[in-house]
Amino acid sequence: MFMVTHDGGQSWTWVTLPIPADEPPRLASLPCDCQAVNLVFANPLHGSFVLHRSLIPTELPTNEDWTYTTGDGGRSWTVVRSTP
């Protein structure tokens, strides 16, 4: 989940972020320590950010980055896996 605003921060709404198509369903539902970084908008419609994701609990630490992009001002997002 990710929050967006379209009125300069006066109100915020939740947006559900998609998971990468190749993400195994068993991993997609695990809790994670997630951090959104490098949020950049080139103009009011086109933006991107990186979601750094550390799964908990897993046998070995699982860290990966997913890059999210939007072309509609943050109303919807697409995702690609940046690093395995």
C-alpha positions as CSV (number, residue, x, y, z in Angstrom):
1,M,0.0,0.0,0.0
2,F,1.1,3.5,-0.8
3,M,-0.4,6.9,0.0
4,V,-0.9,9.6,-2.7
5,T,-2.2,13.2,-2.7
6,H,-3.6,15.1,-5.6
7,D,-4.3,18.4,-3.7
8,G,-0.9,19.4,-2.4
9,G,-1.1,17.3,0.7
10,Q,-4.5,18.4,2.1
11,S,-5.9,14.9,1.8
12,W,-4.3,11.5,1.2
13,T,-5.6,8.2,-0.2
14,W,-4.2,4.7,-0.2
15,V,-3.2,3.1,-3.5
16,T,-2.6,-0.6,-3.8
17,L,0.8,-1.3,-5.4
18,P,1.1,-4.3,-7.7
19,I,3.7,-7.0,-7.2
20,P,6.1,-8.1,-10.0
21,A,4.5,-10.8,-12.2
22,D,7.4,-13.2,-11.5
23,E,7.0,-12.9,-7.7
24,P,6.2,-16.3,-6.1
25,P,2.8,-16.1,-4.4
26,R,4.3,-17.6,-1.1
27,L,6.8,-14.7,-0.9
28,A,4.2,-12.0,-1.9
29,S,2.2,-12.6,1.3
30,L,5.2,-12.5,3.7
31,P,5.6,-9.4,6.0
32,C,8.4,-7.1,4.9
33,D,10.5,-4.2,6.1
34,C,9.8,-1.9,3.1
35,Q,11.1,1.5,2.3
36,A,10.2,3.8,-0.6
37,V,13.2,5.8,-1.8
38,N,14.1,8.1,-4.7
39,L,10.6,9.3,-5.4
40,V,10.9,11.6,-8.5
41,F,8.2,13.2,-10.7
42,A,9.4,14.5,-14.1
43,N,6.1,16.3,-14.4
44,P,2.7,16.2,-12.7
45,L,1.8,12.9,-14.4
46,H,5.1,10.9,-14.8
47,G,7.0,9.7,-11.7
48,S,8.8,6.8,-10.2
49,F,10.3,5.4,-7.0
50,V,12.2,2.4,-5.7
51,L,10.7,0.1,-3.1
52,H,13.5,-1.5,-1.1
53,R,12.0,-4.8,0.3
54,S,13.5,-7.0,3.0
55,L,11.3,-10.1,3.7
56,I,10.8,-11.3,7.2
57,P,11.0,-14.0,8.2
58,T,13.0,-16.0,5.7
59,E,15.8,-18.5,6.1
60,L,18.2,-16.1,4.5
61,P,17.8,-12.4,4.4
62,T,16.0,-11.5,1.2
63,N,16.6,-8.0,-0.1
64,E,15.4,-6.7,-3.4
65,D,14.4,-3.5,-5.1
66,W,11.3,-3.0,-7.1
67,T,10.9,0.1,-9.4
68,Y,7.4,1.6,-9.6
69,T,6.4,4.1,-12.3
70,T,3.2,6.1,-12.9
71,G,1.9,7.9,-16.0
72,D,-1.3,9.2,-14.4
73,G,-0.1,11.3,-11.4
74,G,0.1,8.4,-9.0
75,R,-3.4,7.0,-9.4
76,S,-2.0,3.7,-10.6
77,W,1.5,2.2,-10.7
78,T,3.4,-0.4,-12.7
79,V,6.3,-2.4,-11.3
80,V,9.4,-4.1,-12.4
81,R,11.9,-6.0,-10.3
82,S,15.2,-4.0,-10.2
83,T,17.4,-6.5,-8.4
84,P,16.9,-10.2,-7.5
